[in-house]
Amino acid sequence: MRCSRPVMSRRAAIFCCALTIALPPAGVSAQQEAITAIRAGRLVEPETGTTAVNQIILVQGGQITAVGADVPIPAGAEVIDLSNLTVSPGLVDTHNHLALTYKMEPENNFYYLTYVLDSTPLRAIQAASNGMQMLSAGFTIVRDMGNNGNYADTALRVAIEQGWIPGPTIINSGLIIGGMGGQFWPTPEMALDHKIVYPEYLDADTHDEIVKAVRQNILFGAKVIKICVDCKPYGYSVEDMKLFVAEAANAGMKVEGHIQTREGARRAIEAGLWSLAHDEPLDDELHKMMAEKGIFRAGTETPATAWSRTSQEAFERRVELLRNAYDNGVNLTFSTDADYYIPGMTRGELVIDFIKTWQAAGIPDAKILEIMTINGYKCAETYDQRGPIRPGMAADMIAVPGNPLEDIDALRDVQFVMKDGMVFKRDGVVTPEVFFNAGPVNGWRIR
């Protein structure tokens, strides 16, 4: 509340200023202001692959204020006893689609029909539910990479940030930008007369259109730009993609490229995109180029399971590629492309099952955890503010039985989740009441 209105009476001004002083700082709810002390039986540090025992983590104002074995617990602090569990930083999925859920019924798992059958408002509600399911599974950060209708991803991010609903920290792309048609192959009647393939994709074929498309997404709340590198025979050139990178950089943002062909992937690497989505076109030579440039690999490594439609042959090829990327020192991220419904599984349970591919590739459990946390924070550009468990960082953390540094399957049983200093899950039960508010308790913002 401001106290500088010229028409305000002196008494009203004093009252206004008193209210301002009494309110907690913007972005911090009254519940977050309380001090919480967490007793961690084990605390893992994925970046170093080490475990500390009998640690105290102090949390106040949504942030971690102290970590250590000898940290005194202030009088009146709420104590959360996790002495029988292992506390870990929250997980990251660097490529998900929270507002897309294609299904066997009614669209026969054909997502080109989903965007016609499911309105953007309905998809926004799906996104809210999927986000909570991801948070329950321990994913405190999700990069939401398009196919979200008419900016349902922005609506989800803002709702979480304002404090309306619980959910992961969202790094969203807005509409995917591509050459005319995006990933679809519309008829002239669909694309020109009725625009029925939109708003799933933004057409951008000329340099002027590229600049305008990037600016539109930024205007409507995107935090990362995603492009279709080669979804059409008229894929983007190196020059085109360098323009995307430069225009996004003007707003402090990075560019992810969806790749489908080897030549498209090579051009994307040459252009210096921040991250590449999907793994099919990659090989040893391209992995070496990615490692040299520090490009993140969001490979979306679907396992071969009873629920997936991945053949054993395709899975073995994926495992081989993943191992090759690891051996070449590529910046790997845990990414799933999850955008579908499997009966009997939550979105979070579906996503965590992707660790099977990493296990099959023979990547050590400690490295998998580092990839699912530290590499994810770096790709999402939250590493300096949110992710690692250290003083001054946002108070996001999870707890599991066992030790994921030694057995990554421990992540399948997340018993505790804290997000922004508030408990979302305790003793394996979601308790989200403190996240639901009748107004924007963390401050109003437009995007």
N, C-alpha and C positions, 0 to 999 in steps of 0.2 A: 504494500500500500504506500502511495506517495503522500507527502505532507506539504506539498508546495502549491496546492491549488489557490489562486489569488482570491477566489470568492469564498473560501472556507473561513468560518469564524474561528477566533482564537481558541475557544473551548473545544471546538471540533478538531482543530489542528492538534491540540495537546492530546486528545483522545486517540486520534489517528496515529500519532507518533508513539504513544504508549502501546498500542496494539502492535505496531511494527517491531518495537523492542521485544515484546513478549513472544512473537512468533519465532519458531526455529529457523535457522538459515535456509535459504532456497535450496531445494534438492535433498533436504533431510527431514524426515518425518519425526514426530515426537517419539514414536516407538524406537526409531533408529538412534535417538540421542542417549538412550539408556546404555550403560556399560554391560557388555557380555564377556564372560571369561570362558573359554573353551579348553577343557582338559583333553589333550590329544595323546592317546596311548602311543601312537607312532605318527610322525609327520614326515611325509616324503617330499623330497625336493627333486622333481623330474629333471631339472637342468643339469644337476650334478650326479643324479642317480644315487642319492644318499637318503638315509632314514635317520631321524632323530627321535628319541624316545622321551615320554613323559614331558611333553611341551605344553606351555600355556600360551594361548592366543587371545589377546585382548582386542575387543571390537567396540567402537563407538562412532556415532555419526556416519554409519555406513562404511567406515574404513577400518582397516587393521591398524592398531596403534602400537602394539608390542608383540613380540614373539620370542619365546625362550624357555629354558627349563627353570630359571630362577625368577621369572616375572611375578611380582606380588599381585595378588588379586585384590582390587579395591573393595572396601566395605560397601555393601549394598549391591554389588554386581550380581547379575544373573549368571549362574554357573551351569554350563552344559557339559555333562560328563560323557566324553567319547573315549574314555581310557581303554576300552576294549576294542577300539576300532583304529583304522589307519586313515588319517586326514590327508587329503590331496587337493591340489588346485582343481578347479572345475575343468570340464572337458570342452572341446571345441569341435563342431562340425563345420568345416569351411565351405560346404556346398550342399545346401538343402533347399527345399521348396515348401515352406510351411503352409502356403495358401493354395496348394495344388494337391488334391487327393483323388487320383483316378482309381477306379474300382471295377470289379467284375460286373457288378450290377449298378447302374444300367448300361454303362458304356463299354463293357467287355474289355476293360483295361486299355482303352484307346484314348489317350489323353487329348487328342485333337477334338474329341467330343465333350470332354469335361468342361472346357472353358465356355462351351455353348450351353450346357445343361446347368452349370453352377454359376450363379451370379456373383459379382464381386462382393456384395455384402455377405452372402453366405460363405464365400471363400475366406473373408476376413474372420468370420467366426470359427471356421475350420482352423485358420492360422493360430488363433488364440488358444484353441484346444491342443493343437499339435505342439505349440510352443511350451505349454505346461507339461505335456507328456515328455518333451525333450528335457526340460528342467528336472523333472522327477528322475530321469535316467542319468542325471549328473552333468548335462550339457548346459553350462552357464553362458556360453557364447555360441551364436549361430550366424554364419554368413548366409543370408537368404538371397539366392541368386536368380531371381526372376521367375516368370510364369506365375504371377500373383494377381492376375486380373488388372484392374485399374488402380494400381498402387495400394492394394491391400497390405503389402509388406510395410509400407510407410505407416499406415494406420496402426498396424501391430506394434511397430517400434515405438511410435509416439505414445501409444496407450501404456506400454510397459514403462517408458521413461517418465511419464507423468504420474504414474502410480495408480492407474485404474485397475490393472490386472497383473498377475505374476507372469514371468516369462524370462527367457534368456536375454542377454544383451544381443540386440539384433544389428547386424551390419548388412544393410539391404541394397539391392541394385536397382530397384525400380524396374521399368520395362527393359527387356533385352533388346539391344540395338543390332540391326543387321541389314543386309541388302534386302531389296523388296521381297516381302513374303516371310522373312525370318526363317524359322525352321519348317514352316508350312509350305505346301504347294497348292495355293488356292486357285480356283477358277477365276476368270475375269469378273464374273458376276459377284463372286464372293469378295474379291480384293478391291475392285473398283467401284461397283455400284452400291454394295451394302456394307462394305468394310467388316465383314463378319469374322475375319481372322484376327481382328484387333479388339482389345488393346494388348494382346499377348506380346506383340513385337512393335518396335518403332522402326519404320523404314528410314534408312539413311544411305543414299547412294552417291551423293556428291559431297565435296568438302564442306560446302555451306550446310548441307543437311546433317552431316556429321556433327558439326559445331552446334547446330540447333538441337539435335537429339540429346547430346550430352547435357546441354544447358537445361533442356526440359526435365530430364531426370533429376538433375541437381535441384531445380526449382521445386519439384514435387517430392523431395525428401530422400533421394538416393544417397548412400554413403560410399558406394563403390560402383564403378561402371562396368557393365558386362556387355560384351559384343559377340556376335556370331562371326567368327573369323572366316569360315569357309562352308557355310551351310548351303550355299548356292554356287553354281559354276562361276558366277561373278563375285568371287570372294574378295576380301579386302587386301589391298597391296600393302607392302611395308610402309610406303609413304602415308597411306590412309590410316594405318594403325598408329604411326608416330603422331599423327594429328589427334587421334583419340587420346593418346597418352598426354600430349601437351595440353589439350583442352581440359582434361580431367585434372591435371596437375595445377592448373590455374585456380582450382577450388580445393587443392590439397587432397585430391583423391587419386586412386589407382584404378587400373583397368585389368579385368579378367577376360580371357578369351576362350570361348567354346570352340574346340577344335575337332575336326572330323577326318581330315586328310593329312598325310605326311607333309606335303608342300605347304599347306596352310599352317601347320604347326611350325615349320621352319621359318616362315615369314613372321609369325607371331613372336618367335624367339628373337629373330633379328631386330624386330621393332621394339623389343624390350618391354613386353607386357609384364605386369606384376605377377600374374598367376595364369596357369593354363588348366582348363577343366576337361576331364576325361583323358583316357590313356591309350585308346586304341591306335592312334597314328604314331605313337612314340616308339623310339628304338634307341639302341646304344649311342649312336652318333648324336641324336637330338638330346638325349639325357646329358651327355657331356657338354653340349652347348648350354643347356639350361643351368647346369651346375656352375659353369664359368660365369654366367650372368646373374646367378642368384635368384632365378625365377622359381616361384613356388609351383609345386605340382599337386593339383587337386584332382587326383586320378579317378575318384568315384569307384572304388574297388569292390564291386558286388560279389559276394561269395556264391559258391555253388551249394545251395541248400534246398530243402523241401519246398520252401516258399518262393525261391527265386526262379526266374526263367532262364538262368545262365547255364549253358551246357558245360559239361566237364572239360571239354576241349577249350572253350573260351576262358573258363576259369584258370586252367593251367597256363594259358598264354598270359592272362592278367597277372598271375603270380610271378611268372618269369619276368615280365616287364617291371613289376614292383621291385623285385629283388635287384634287377639291373639298375634301376633308379637309385636304390639304396646304396649299392656298391659304388656308384658313380658320385655319390655325395650330393644328390639333388635335394633341394629344400622340399621335403615331403610334408604333406598335411593329411589329416584324417578327414575324408570327405565322402559323401555317400550318394548325392543326387536323389535322396529319398523324396518321393512325390506320389506315393501310392499307398493303398490300404491292404494289409494282410490280415484276414480275420484271426482274432485271438492275440494279436500283437499291437502294442501301442507304437506310436512313431518312435519313441525312445528305444523300446526293445528292438524294433526293426533296425535302427541305426547301430546300436551297440553290437549287433550280430555281425557287422562288417569286420570286426577284429579277426574273424576267421581267416580272411584273406591275408592279413598281415602275419598271422601265425603260420599259415601255409608257406609264406615267403621266407620263413626262418629268421625273421627280424627279432632280435632279443626283446623280451617283455619291457625292460627298462627303456629301450629306445622307442617302443610303441607308445609308452606313456608320455615320453618327451614329445613325440610327434603330435599326440592328441591334446597336449597342453601348450608347452612352450612354443613349438612351431606354429600352432594355431593362433596364439596371441600375436605372434610376429606377423603372420599373414593378415590377420584382422586388424593389425595396427593398434592393439590395446596393451601391448607388453609393458609400457611404462605407466599405465594407469589401472589396469584390470587384468587379473590372472594370477601371477605369482603371489604366494603367501608371504608377504613381507610388509613392514610398517609403511604406511602412506598409501597402500593400494586399496582398491575396493574390496570389501569383505565378501568375497565369493569363495566357497570351498565345499567339498563333499567329503563323506567318510564311508568307508567300506570295511567289511571283515577281510582278513588276510592283507597281503601287501601286493599292490599291482606292479611294483617294480620287479617282483619275483614271479607273479602269476597274474597276467593281464586279465584273466577271466574274473578276477575279484571285482572288476568294474561292472559285472552283470548284477551285482547285489548292492546297489547304492542305498544306504540306510539313512543318510543325513545329507541335506542340501541347504546351504546358506547362500542367499543372494542379496547383495547390498546390505549385509549386516542383519538381515531378517531371515528367520528360519522358515523354509518352505517345506521341508520334509524332516521328520524325526522318527526314529525307531521304525523306519520303513514305511511310515504313514504320511501322506501328504497333508499338511496343515496350513493351507494358504490364506487363512482369514486376514492376516495382517496386510496382505497385498491388495485386498479388495477395498477400494475407497469410493466415496460418493463424489469425488472431485479430484482435480490434479494436485495431489498433495506434494508432489515434487516440483511444482512450478509449471505454469502453462507455457507451451511453445507451439508454434504453428507447424513445424515440420521436424 
